[in-house]
């Protein structure tokens, strides 16, 4: 029963991250992503969306930065991201998957595998290789695609990869 409650909470937080992505100003050179960091006790620690604070900011990066600025420890936390955290990044040296690992996050829950429009996807594999638990909730992938419908190729994005 607890597992079902956990899955329900994961879906609720992830749906909220997808809705957060709708706040993004659409860009032809970046995805619109929402991310929420939740502590192991189920309390929200931080949230952000792509380009919220600066044009090159990714959602996960912004949420992790907010948590760090507030002095919050992220050991055991979960990051809910509408799209798989990036494993490579064209605009900055540190991809979101690496930032998540370095922050001590225990779990990542996402809806849509990163479409290979800008870089080849590798975040899921990097997270798993570092021991981060990864959960994919495919039921919300269509909503994450819809937020990014302005980008060619998103509608044909592959499902979660291992």
C-alpha positions, 0 to 999 in steps of 0.5 A: 500500500505504501508503494502505491501511495509513493507512486501517487505522490510521484505522479502528483509532483511530476504533474506539477513540474509539467505544469510549471514548464508552461511558464517558460517563454518558448525558445527555438534553441531549448526545451521548456522544462519544469523541475521541483526538488522535494526532500525525503520527508515529502516537503518541497525544497525548491522549484524552477523552470527553464529560463526563469532567472537567466536565458541559459538556465535549465529548470533543474539547475535553477531549482538546485541553485535555489536550494543551495542558496537557502542552505538546504541539504539535498541528501535523499531528495527527489528531483521531479523534472518534466523532461529527463535531465540533460547528460550533455549540454551545449550552453554550459560545462555542467549538465543537469545530471552531473549537478544532481549527482553532485548535490546528493539527490537520491532519486529523479522522476521524469516524464519524457526522455530528452529528445535528441534535438540539441544533444544526444540523450545520456542523462538517464544513464549517467544518473543510474551509473552514479547510483541515483534511482530513476523513475519514468512516468510515461503517462505524463510524457504527452503533456511534457511533449505538448509544452514543447510542441514549438520544437520540431522533432519533439512529437517523435521523441523516443521513450525512456532509454536505459 
